Amino acid sequence: MKKYTEPAKEINIIGDYEVIIVGGGVSGLTAAIASSRNQAKTLLIERFGFLGGTATASLMNNINGFRNQVEPDNIQTVKGIPQEIILELYKMDGLGKSPYKQKEYDVEKGELSYSYCVDPEKFKYITLKMVKKSNAEILFHTYFSDVIMEENDLKGIIIENKSGRGALFSKVFIDASGDGDVAARAKVPFWQAKPTDIALKDGLMYKISGIKNALFGNCRYGDSSVVWGPANALGQNDAWKISQAEIKTRLRVYANFKLLLRSNPQLREVGAYVAETPSMIGIRQSRFIEGEYKLTADDAISGRRFDDVVAISSCPIIHYYGYRRFLEHEGYDIPYRCLVPKKVDNLLIAGRCISSEQQPYESHRSMAPTMAIGQAAGTAAALCALNNEKPRILDISLLQQTLISQGVELRKS
Ligand SMILES: Cc1cc2nc3c(=O)[nH]c(=O)nc-3n(C[C@H](O)[C@H](O)[C@H](O)COP(=O)(O)OP(=O)(O)OC[C@H]3O[C@@H](n4cnc5c(N)ncnc54)[C@H](O)[C@@H]3O)c2cc1C
């Protein structure tokens, strides 16, 4: 490819924080609440004008993974901030019916089932309210574009928005961009699955409304439902490929809806219609950032416990084995080391791109464990910032005690 050398120029320093989080998806917004509640001066940066990422921008409104979908399901493996979000949605009549077979637990008693469908608009509202209440600041419509390094220390980031290009400094950063954009720019090693090895491709969810009393099994709330729409595209983190994936799937929406009406004539009878396509195609996976530990298939399948546990996943491995492989235990631990990138300091990773092999990823990428990982990252970042410590050497027992005291399930009591 031909190259152009961008001339150096002075840019404004627009802020100095203790914790900056890049990406306001489910992991980033949870990290922001956790960091700010733990007294760190926190900024959350997001390229859209609302929170939720895949959950809202891509209309993926089915939050899985609060406990095992099948027995043994005695332990609710995700609590803390993710549970608070579900309870707030419940109070606002923002929960729909999960499309999955599962044992139903009593939300009113604070006991969550495996999975919940949520109203994406109410999800945007509740999560924005919670982040604001935590006192974290939010900078919307802002794109992370580069890193400011001093040797191996991440000192600042460069962002781009309507006001132009600017620099932001912080003691600790969290990469919750889903794609590991910050870590990749900081030259942390990462791996990516070969397109031929990814069984479950990216997909365009879309919303149908007017379904009234028609029986319909997808992610239903009110008289609307989000359906798994055209898929079989792969964008990963390449702008041209993402554009092709958007074009390919968007041009198939109405043909897809026609097929849906054919297989569900009750939807035609009530006059259901396509009400909304998402802001962005749902990207399932791209970079996996290399951390101090990489979760393995065996860890997930055997239900491995780790001394530095900071979250738990009990979700099935959805596709790798060619079938939905349920876990035969109450969940496996996600160790803190999976959030700590190799080589670069002052940085933590949250969300779907933590250090993991493909098989466990297909379990912990579900939104309940992803949020739990976000809470762990936000809490760890705040503790590091307040104690002037690097994430790599953070006192794990302090982090675990803090998480447990704030309602997180780590099976340590
Ligand atoms: C088609 C599909 C179906 C799925 N089905 C389910 C399901 O049924 N149940 C379930 O629980 N999970 C499901 N998942 C998985 C789940 O939705 C994701 O793993 C999870 O939402 C990822 O959250 P995250 O916070 O890690 O990342 P994301 O949701 O990707 O959030 C990243 C955020 O960072 C922002 N961002 C990215 N780059 C930049 C940048 N450079 N500058 C500024 N902001 C940036 C984005 O706008 C976004 O808000 C599905 C995913 C897809 C795509």
Ligand as a Chemical Component Dictionary entry (heavy atoms), coordinates in Angstrom:
data_LIG
# 
_chem_comp.id                   LIG 
_chem_comp.type                 NON-POLYMER 
_chem_comp.pdbx_formal_charge   0 
_chem_comp.three_letter_code    LIG 
# 
loop_
_chem_comp_atom.comp_id 
_chem_comp_atom.atom_id 
_chem_comp_atom.alt_atom_id 
_chem_comp_atom.type_symbol 
_chem_comp_atom.charge 
_chem_comp_atom.model_Cartn_x 
_chem_comp_atom.model_Cartn_y 
_chem_comp_atom.model_Cartn_z 
_chem_comp_atom.pdbx_ordinal 
LIG C1  C1  C 0 -24.888 -11.322 16.345 1  
LIG C2  C2  C 0 -24.550 -11.473 17.804 2  
LIG C3  C3  C 0 -25.351 -12.265 18.617 3  
LIG C4  C4  C 0 -25.046 -12.374 19.972 4  
LIG N1  N1  N 0 -25.879 -13.091 20.771 5  
LIG C5  C5  C 0 -25.747 -12.997 22.125 6  
LIG C6  C6  C 0 -26.749 -13.498 22.999 7  
LIG O1  O1  O 0 -27.771 -14.056 22.564 8  
LIG N2  N2  N 0 -26.574 -13.327 24.337 9  
LIG C7  C7  C 0 -25.463 -12.720 24.852 10 
LIG O2  O2  O 0 -25.377 -12.577 26.088 11 
LIG N3  N3  N 0 -24.482 -12.271 24.048 12 
LIG C8  C8  C 0 -24.617 -12.359 22.704 13 
LIG N4  N4  N 0 -23.649 -11.851 21.877 14 
LIG C9  C9  C 0 -22.342 -11.434 22.449 15 
LIG C10 C10 C 0 -22.375 -10.116 23.168 16 
LIG O3  O3  O 0 -23.363 -9.253  22.624 17 
LIG C11 C11 C 0 -21.006 -9.424  23.101 18 
LIG O4  O4  O 0 -19.981 -10.350 23.363 19 
LIG C12 C12 C 0 -20.899 -8.294  24.127 20 
LIG O5  O5  O 0 -22.000 -7.407  23.987 21 
LIG C13 C13 C 0 -19.576 -7.565  23.959 22 
LIG O6  O6  O 0 -19.536 -6.472  24.834 23 
LIG P1  P1  P 0 -18.225 -5.568  24.915 24 
LIG O7  O7  O 0 -18.515 -4.494  25.884 25 
LIG O8  O8  O 0 -17.031 -6.434  25.118 26 
LIG O9  O9  O 0 -18.025 -4.988  23.444 27 
LIG P2  P2  P 0 -18.967 -4.161  22.454 28 
LIG O10 O10 O 0 -20.395 -4.434  22.667 29 
LIG O11 O11 O 0 -18.384 -4.417  21.102 30 
LIG O12 O12 O 0 -18.704 -2.666  22.898 31 
LIG C14 C14 C 0 -17.585 -1.933  22.488 32 
LIG C15 C15 C 0 -17.940 -0.456  22.571 33 
LIG O13 O13 O 0 -16.788 0.299   22.217 34 
LIG C16 C16 C 0 -17.133 1.284   21.255 35 
LIG N5  N5  N 0 -15.930 1.466   20.449 36 
LIG C17 C17 C 0 -15.300 0.547   19.684 37 
LIG N6  N6  N 0 -14.195 1.054   19.131 38 
LIG C18 C18 C 0 -14.137 2.338   19.551 39 
LIG C19 C19 C 0 -13.205 3.380   19.317 40 
LIG N7  N7  N 0 -12.115 3.212   18.542 41 
LIG N8  N8  N 0 -13.437 4.596   19.898 42 
LIG C20 C20 C 0 -14.535 4.794   20.686 43 
LIG N9  N9  N 0 -15.443 3.824   20.945 44 
LIG C21 C21 C 0 -15.229 2.610   20.387 45 
LIG C22 C22 C 0 -18.305 0.694   20.500 46 
LIG O14 O14 O 0 -19.103 1.696   19.887 47 
LIG C23 C23 C 0 -19.045 -0.063  21.599 48 
LIG O15 O15 O 0 -19.988 0.732   22.273 49 
LIG C24 C24 C 0 -23.922 -11.716 20.514 50 
LIG C25 C25 C 0 -23.114 -10.931 19.681 51 
LIG C26 C26 C 0 -23.435 -10.787 18.359 52 
LIG C27 C27 C 0 -22.587 -9.888  17.512 53 
# 
loop_
_chem_comp_bond.comp_id 
_chem_comp_bond.atom_id_1 
_chem_comp_bond.atom_id_2 
_chem_comp_bond.value_order 
_chem_comp_bond.pdbx_ordinal 
LIG C1  C2  SING 1  
LIG C2  C3  SING 2  
LIG C2  C26 DOUB 3  
LIG C3  C4  DOUB 4  
LIG C4  N1  SING 5  
LIG C4  C24 SING 6  
LIG N1  C5  DOUB 7  
LIG C5  C6  SING 8  
LIG C5  C8  SING 9  
LIG C6  O1  DOUB 10 
LIG C6  N2  SING 11 
LIG N2  C7  SING 12 
LIG C7  O2  DOUB 13 
LIG C7  N3  SING 14 
LIG N3  C8  DOUB 15 
LIG C8  N4  SING 16 
LIG N4  C9  SING 17 
LIG N4  C24 SING 18 
LIG C9  C10 SING 19 
LIG C10 O3  SING 20 
LIG C10 C11 SING 21 
LIG C11 O4  SING 22 
LIG C11 C12 SING 23 
LIG C12 O5  SING 24 
LIG C12 C13 SING 25 
LIG C13 O6  SING 26 
LIG O6  P1  SING 27 
LIG P1  O7  DOUB 28 
LIG P1  O8  SING 29 
LIG P1  O9  SING 30 
LIG O9  P2  SING 31 
LIG P2  O10 DOUB 32 
LIG P2  O11 SING 33 
LIG P2  O12 SING 34 
LIG O12 C14 SING 35 
LIG C14 C15 SING 36 
LIG C15 O13 SING 37 
LIG C15 C23 SING 38 
LIG O13 C16 SING 39 
LIG C16 N5  SING 40 
LIG C16 C22 SING 41 
LIG N5  C17 SING 42 
LIG N5  C21 SING 43 
LIG C17 N6  DOUB 44 
LIG N6  C18 SING 45 
LIG C18 C19 SING 46 
LIG C18 C21 DOUB 47 
LIG C19 N7  SING 48 
LIG C19 N8  DOUB 49 
LIG N8  C20 SING 50 
LIG C20 N9  DOUB 51 
LIG N9  C21 SING 52 
LIG C22 O14 SING 53 
LIG C22 C23 SING 54 
LIG C23 O15 SING 55 
LIG C24 C25 DOUB 56 
LIG C25 C26 SING 57 
LIG C26 C27 SING 58 
# 
